[in-house]
């Protein structure tokens, strides 16, 4: 059985590396897939672009930054909720934005959680570990959602 997938949508190389290290430091078996912009995220999740014709499994969790090149995180979230394939996919917004408008828009568009990125490394790592632990081990998912929907 393949390991569950976490999709990290992050354009900042430093935040990507910190997230990768924090997830690797926990005891959860997973595959981390990283994409660097909103278009690439939708291509991966909806089987378009370089993933066209391949059956990529839906991730168990999407960790989504808001400030992305090509297509912003809010637009990605809106597109995910509009697709039958991805409308129930757990999405955690993990952003440096603390603006109330970003928080409200994320929840209005269907985010499951909104976590502000801490500035200090230890806090950042702890936040990522807690995200992974909850969403990979504790959260109950729909089992009857077809990856081909």
MONOR-V796063 format. One record per backbone hydrogen bond with DSSP energy under -1.0 kcal/mol. CO is the residue of the C=O (numbers start at 1). NH is the residue of the N-H. If there is no record, write none. Layout:
BEGIN
CO	NH
CO	NH
END
This chain:
BEGIN
4	31
5	60
5	61
6	33
7	63
8	35
9	65
12	16
13	17
14	18
15	19
16	20
17	21
18	22
19	23
20	24
21	25
31	6
33	8
35	10
37	41
38	42
39	43
40	44
41	45
42	46
43	48
48	51
49	52
51	54
54	56
61	7
62	92
63	9
64	94
66	68
66	73
69	38
69	71
72	76
73	77
74	78
75	79
76	80
77	81
78	82
83	87
86	89
90	62
91	112
91	113
92	64
93	115
95	117
99	103
100	104
101	105
102	106
103	107
104	108
105	109
106	111
107	110
113	93
115	95
120	124
121	125
122	126
123	127
124	128
125	129
126	130
127	131
128	132
129	133
130	134
131	135
132	136
133	137
134	138
134	139
146	149
END
